[in-house]
Amino acid sequence: MRTHGPGGMRRSFSAAGGYRLASWCTGPAAVTPVVCVHGAGVSSRPLLPLVARLGESVETWAVDLPGSGQSSRPAEPLGLTALGDVLADWLEAVELSRVCLLGSSFGCQVVTDAAVRHPGRVRSLVLVGPTADPMARTWPRTVARWLRDSVRESPRMVPLNIADYRDCGTRGALFAFRESLRDRMEDRLPAVTVPTLVVRGEHDVLVPRPWAEEVTRLVPRARLVTVPGSPHMVPFRDPEALAALVAEFVRQDAGAGG
């Protein structure tokens, strides 16, 4: 089922991995579509400003993973590898192949898992604010960093987060955050073989520059870009700057033949 949303976006519902997943799409058909994957406990809502802006030049999608947003909720929250499998199943269901997967926060952990275990569907990666920094893999340190970062985030994101946590539920949100802290993304990054753009907001407290640099070093074909003045949620705070970076990255990758 497909309906039209704000800014000409098309909302669809597709069956994948045994779940009903909601997605948004806009923009002209492209050789390399961009698929945006949200963070822990939230949905595509905070990514839609980026989808709208990036969709002006590139076919752009955002998908709600099981238990988030308008997608169906599983009986038990899904772990990281299960989410990676569902994402790959969804790409097949909507007939997308060789895409650029853009992960935001915990979404970076999901898309790197999908890229390593389902390489045939992924042409490139964009990791925006990749979690979780090994130096803060405890609840107290993570919460402290989140609180320090939140003062720089846009207040317009608050009602979106409230709606997202309502949809996900306390149990689902806490499980997702635990998965983020449990996962050692650094162990699989050397197995990521596709071109990768790592993006960090200048004032991102959750992702300090040394960790972003380490992520970039571990991925064989990666480079790091910093968005000036932005906190953790670059896709919401500065969608124009991020869209320009991603569009140029996709064009360069296509020109290089992937």
C-alpha positions as CSV (number, residue, x, y, z in Angstrom):
1,M,0.0,0.0,0.0
2,R,1.4,3.4,-0.9
3,T,0.1,6.9,0.1
4,H,1.5,10.4,-0.4
5,G,2.9,12.3,2.5
6,P,4.4,15.8,3.1
7,G,6.7,17.2,0.5
8,G,5.6,14.7,-2.1
9,M,7.1,11.7,0.0
10,R,5.5,8.4,-0.7
11,R,4.7,6.2,2.3
12,S,4.6,2.5,1.7
13,F,4.0,-0.7,3.8
14,S,5.8,-3.8,2.8
15,A,6.1,-7.3,4.2
16,A,9.7,-8.3,5.1
17,G,11.1,-10.9,7.5
18,G,7.6,-11.6,8.8
19,Y,6.9,-8.0,9.7
20,R,5.0,-5.1,8.1
21,L,7.5,-2.3,7.6
22,A,6.6,1.3,6.9
23,S,8.9,3.3,4.7
24,W,9.1,6.7,3.0
25,C,10.5,7.5,-0.4
26,T,11.1,10.5,-2.5
27,G,13.3,11.7,-5.3
28,P,14.2,10.7,-8.9
29,A,15.1,7.1,-9.7
30,A,18.8,6.6,-9.2
31,V,21.4,3.9,-9.9
32,T,22.3,4.0,-6.2
33,P,19.3,4.8,-4.0
34,V,20.0,6.0,-0.5
35,V,18.3,4.1,2.3
36,C,18.2,5.8,5.8
37,V,18.1,3.7,8.9
38,H,17.2,5.3,12.3
39,G,18.7,4.9,15.8
40,A,17.8,3.1,18.9
41,G,14.3,3.6,20.3
42,V,13.3,6.0,17.6
43,S,11.9,5.8,14.0
44,S,12.3,7.6,10.7
45,R,10.6,10.7,12.0
46,P,13.9,12.6,12.8
47,L,15.4,11.5,9.4
48,L,12.6,12.9,7.2
49,P,14.1,16.4,6.9
50,L,17.2,14.7,5.5
51,V,15.1,12.5,3.2
52,A,13.2,15.5,1.9
53,R,16.4,17.5,1.2
54,L,18.4,14.6,-0.2
55,G,15.4,13.5,-2.3
56,E,15.7,16.7,-4.3
57,S,18.7,15.1,-6.2
58,V,18.8,11.4,-5.2
59,E,16.2,8.6,-4.8
60,T,16.0,8.5,-1.0
61,W,14.3,6.1,1.4
62,A,13.8,5.8,5.1
63,V,12.5,2.6,6.8
64,D,11.0,2.0,10.2
65,L,12.6,-1.2,11.6
66,P,10.3,-3.7,13.5
67,G,9.0,-2.2,16.7
68,S,9.6,1.4,15.6
69,G,7.4,4.1,14.2
70,Q,4.6,2.7,12.0
71,S,6.1,-0.8,11.5
72,S,4.6,-3.8,13.3
73,R,6.0,-4.7,16.7
74,P,7.5,-8.1,17.3
75,A,6.5,-10.3,20.2
76,E,10.1,-10.0,21.5
77,P,12.5,-7.1,20.6
78,L,14.9,-8.0,17.9
79,G,18.7,-8.1,18.3
80,L,21.2,-6.4,16.0
81,T,21.7,-9.3,13.6
82,A,18.0,-9.9,13.4
83,L,17.5,-6.3,12.5
84,G,20.2,-6.6,9.8
85,D,18.4,-9.6,8.3
86,V,15.1,-7.8,8.3
87,L,16.7,-4.8,6.6
88,A,18.1,-7.1,3.9
89,D,14.8,-8.8,3.4
90,W,13.1,-5.4,3.1
91,L,15.5,-4.3,0.4
92,E,14.6,-7.4,-1.5
93,A,10.9,-6.9,-0.9
94,V,11.0,-3.3,-2.4
95,E,13.3,-4.4,-5.2
96,L,16.3,-2.3,-4.1
97,S,19.8,-3.6,-4.8
98,R,23.3,-2.1,-4.5
99,V,22.1,0.8,-2.3
100,C,23.9,3.3,-0.2
101,L,22.9,2.5,3.4
102,L,22.9,5.6,5.7
103,G,22.8,4.8,9.4
104,S,22.1,7.3,12.1
105,S,23.5,6.6,15.6
106,F,22.5,2.9,16.4
107,G,21.5,2.7,12.7
108,C,25.2,2.7,11.9
109,Q,25.6,-0.6,13.8
110,V,22.6,-2.1,11.9
111,V,23.9,-1.0,8.4
112,T,27.4,-2.2,9.0
113,D,26.0,-5.6,10.1
114,A,23.9,-5.7,6.9
115,A,26.9,-4.7,4.8
116,V,29.1,-7.4,6.1
117,R,26.6,-10.3,6.1
118,H,24.5,-9.2,3.0
119,P,27.2,-7.6,0.8
120,G,25.4,-8.2,-2.4
121,R,22.8,-5.5,-1.6
122,V,25.1,-2.8,-0.4
123,R,27.2,-0.5,-2.7
124,S,28.3,2.0,-0.1
125,L,27.7,3.2,3.5
126,V,27.3,6.5,5.3
127,L,27.8,6.4,9.0
128,V,26.3,9.4,10.8
129,G,27.3,9.6,14.4
130,P,28.3,6.0,14.7
131,T,27.7,4.4,18.2
132,A,28.9,3.1,20.5
133,D,32.2,4.6,21.7
134,P,34.0,1.8,23.6
135,M,35.0,4.4,26.2
136,A,31.4,4.9,27.2
137,R,29.8,1.5,27.0
138,T,28.1,1.8,30.4
139,W,24.7,3.2,31.2
140,P,26.0,6.0,33.5
141,R,28.6,7.2,30.9
142,T,26.1,7.0,28.0
143,V,23.4,8.8,29.9
144,A,25.8,11.5,31.0
145,R,27.0,12.1,27.4
146,W,23.4,12.0,26.1
147,L,22.4,14.7,28.6
148,R,25.3,16.9,27.6
149,D,24.5,16.5,23.9
150,S,20.8,17.1,24.3
151,V,21.3,20.8,25.2
152,R,22.6,21.4,21.7
153,E,19.9,19.4,19.9
154,S,16.9,21.2,18.3
155,P,13.9,21.5,20.7
156,R,11.7,20.7,17.6
157,M,12.9,17.1,18.0
158,V,11.3,16.6,21.4
159,P,7.7,15.8,20.2
160,L,9.2,13.5,17.6
161,N,11.1,11.6,20.3
162,I,8.1,11.4,22.5
163,A,6.0,9.9,19.7
164,D,8.9,7.5,18.9
165,Y,9.3,6.2,22.4
166,R,5.6,5.8,22.7
167,D,5.5,3.6,19.6
168,C,8.6,1.6,20.6
169,G,7.6,1.2,24.2
170,T,9.8,1.2,27.2
171,R,10.8,-2.4,26.9
172,G,11.7,-2.1,23.2
173,A,13.6,1.1,23.7
174,L,15.7,-0.2,26.6
175,F,16.4,-3.4,24.7
176,A,17.6,-1.4,21.7
177,F,19.9,0.8,23.8
178,R,21.3,-2.4,25.5
179,E,22.0,-3.8,22.0
180,S,23.9,-0.6,21.1
181,L,26.1,-0.9,24.2
182,R,26.6,-4.6,23.8
183,D,27.6,-4.6,20.2
184,R,31.4,-4.3,19.4
185,M,31.1,-2.7,16.0
186,E,34.8,-2.2,15.8
187,D,35.3,-6.0,15.5
188,R,33.5,-6.1,12.1
189,L,34.5,-2.7,10.6
190,P,37.6,-4.2,8.9
191,A,35.3,-6.6,7.0
192,V,33.3,-3.6,5.5
193,T,34.6,-3.6,1.9
194,V,32.4,-0.9,0.4
195,P,33.3,2.9,0.2
196,T,32.2,4.5,3.4
197,L,31.6,8.1,4.5
198,V,31.8,8.7,8.3
199,V,30.1,11.9,9.4
200,R,30.3,13.5,12.8
201,G,28.8,16.7,14.1
202,E,31.4,19.1,15.5
203,H,29.7,19.1,18.9
204,D,28.7,15.5,19.1
205,V,29.3,14.4,22.7
206,L,28.1,10.8,22.1
207,V,30.6,10.3,19.3
208,P,33.9,12.1,20.3
209,R,36.3,12.8,17.5
210,P,38.9,10.1,18.5
211,W,36.2,7.4,18.2
212,A,35.0,8.8,14.8
213,E,38.6,8.7,13.7
214,E,39.0,5.1,14.9
215,V,35.9,4.1,13.0
216,T,37.3,5.7,9.8
217,R,40.7,4.0,10.3
218,L,39.2,0.5,10.8
219,V,37.1,0.6,7.6
220,P,39.4,0.0,4.6
221,R,37.8,2.5,2.3
222,A,36.5,5.3,4.6
223,R,36.9,9.0,5.0
224,L,35.7,11.3,7.8
225,V,33.8,14.5,7.4
226,T,32.8,16.9,10.3
227,V,29.7,19.0,10.1
228,P,30.4,22.4,11.8
229,G,28.2,23.4,14.7
230,S,26.1,20.3,14.8
231,P,25.5,17.9,17.7
232,H,24.8,14.2,17.4
233,M,21.6,14.3,15.3
234,V,23.1,15.9,12.2
235,P,20.2,14.6,9.9
236,F,17.7,16.7,11.9
237,R,19.9,19.7,12.9
238,D,21.5,20.3,9.6
239,P,19.8,18.2,6.8
240,E,21.0,20.6,4.1
241,A,24.7,20.2,4.9
242,L,24.4,16.4,5.3
243,A,22.3,16.0,2.1
244,A,25.0,17.9,0.1
245,L,27.7,15.6,1.5
246,V,25.8,12.4,0.8
247,A,24.7,13.5,-2.7
248,E,28.3,14.2,-3.6
249,F,29.6,11.0,-2.0
250,V,27.0,9.0,-4.0
251,R,27.9,10.8,-7.3
252,Q,31.7,10.2,-6.7
253,D,31.1,6.5,-5.9
254,A,29.0,6.1,-9.1
255,G,31.6,7.9,-11.2
256,A,34.3,5.6,-9.8
257,G,32.3,2.5,-10.6
258,G,31.8,1.5,-7.0
